[in-house]
Amino acid sequence: WAEDNKFASMLPDNCKEQKAAKVSEQQTRLDSHLRECEKKEVILPYTDELFEEVTVEWLVATDQPIDALQHPAFKKMIHVASRASDGVHIPNRKQTQ
C-alpha cells in the first residue's frame, strides 16, 4: 500500500535509510573530489636543430644582432648552462640589480 500511494514513512529508521539513499545518489560524481594537478614544465631533449631554432627565436624576440651568437660572453654562458644537470635558474630583474 505504501509504495502504491507513494507514502513516505517518517519512522526514525526509515528516515536514516532515506537520507543515506540521497547521499549515495549525490556521490555518483567525482567533481567535488577532483583537483587539477600542477602542470610541470616540459623539458625538451637537446638537439642541434632545436637549439638553432630557439637561438633564432631569442635573437628576433630580443632584437639582438646576429653577431651576438659569436660573442665570447654568450658562448661562455651557453657552455656553463650546458653542464647543468637539472635545468638553469635564470635570475629575474631584481636579482640582477
N, C-alpha and C positions, 0 to 999 in steps of 0.2 A: 504494500500500500504506500509506504513512504517514498519509494523510488518512482512509482507511477504518478504520484502527485507532487513530485519534486519537493518533498518535505526535507528541510534542513534541521537535523537534530541539534539541540543545544546542550546535550549532556556533556559533562566535562571531558570524558574520554573521546567522544566524537569530535569535540572542538579541537582537541590536540591533534587528532588524525587529520582533520580538515586543514589546520594550519601547516602541518608537516607536508601535506599534499601540495599546498600552494607554494611552499618554499621549494619543494623538489621540482615543481613546474617552472619556477623562476630560475632555477640553476641550470637550465638547458644551454645557456650561452656562457662562453668564457670571456666575453668582452671586458667585464669588470675585473677579471683576474689577470689579464694580459697587460704587459707594459712593453714599450718599444725599447729595443736594445740599442746601446750606443753604437754608432757606426764607427768602425775602425778605419783608419787611413790605409788605403791600399797602396802598397809599395811595389812598384813595377820592377821586375828584374832588369838588370842593366843590359843594354845592347848599345852598340855604337850608333845604330840608326836612331834609337830613342834619345840618346844623349845629344846627337846632332839636332834633332827636332826640338828638344826643349831649350837648347842653346840658342837656336834661331828665334824661338818664341821670346826668350829673355832679351835678346838683342833688340827685337822690334818693340816689345812692351815697355822697355826702359829707355828706348831711344839711344842705345849705345852705338858707337862706331864699330865697324867690323873688326878693326884693329884691336878692340878690347879683348878679343879671344886670344890674341898673341901676347898680351901684356904679362910680364913675369909675375905680378901680384895675382892676377886671375889664375894663371897656371898653378901657382903655389896653393891658392885656396882650393882649387879642384883636386889637387894632389893630396892635400891634407884630408879633405872631405871623403875622398875615395877610400881612405883607410878606416872610416867609421864603421863599426860593426852593427850599430843599432840606430841608424839614421843620424841626422845632423840637426843640432839645435841652432836655429837662426835667431840672433838677438833682435829684439824689436827696437823701435826708435828711441825709447827712453834708455834702454840698456847700452846704446852706442854713444850716448852723450857724455 
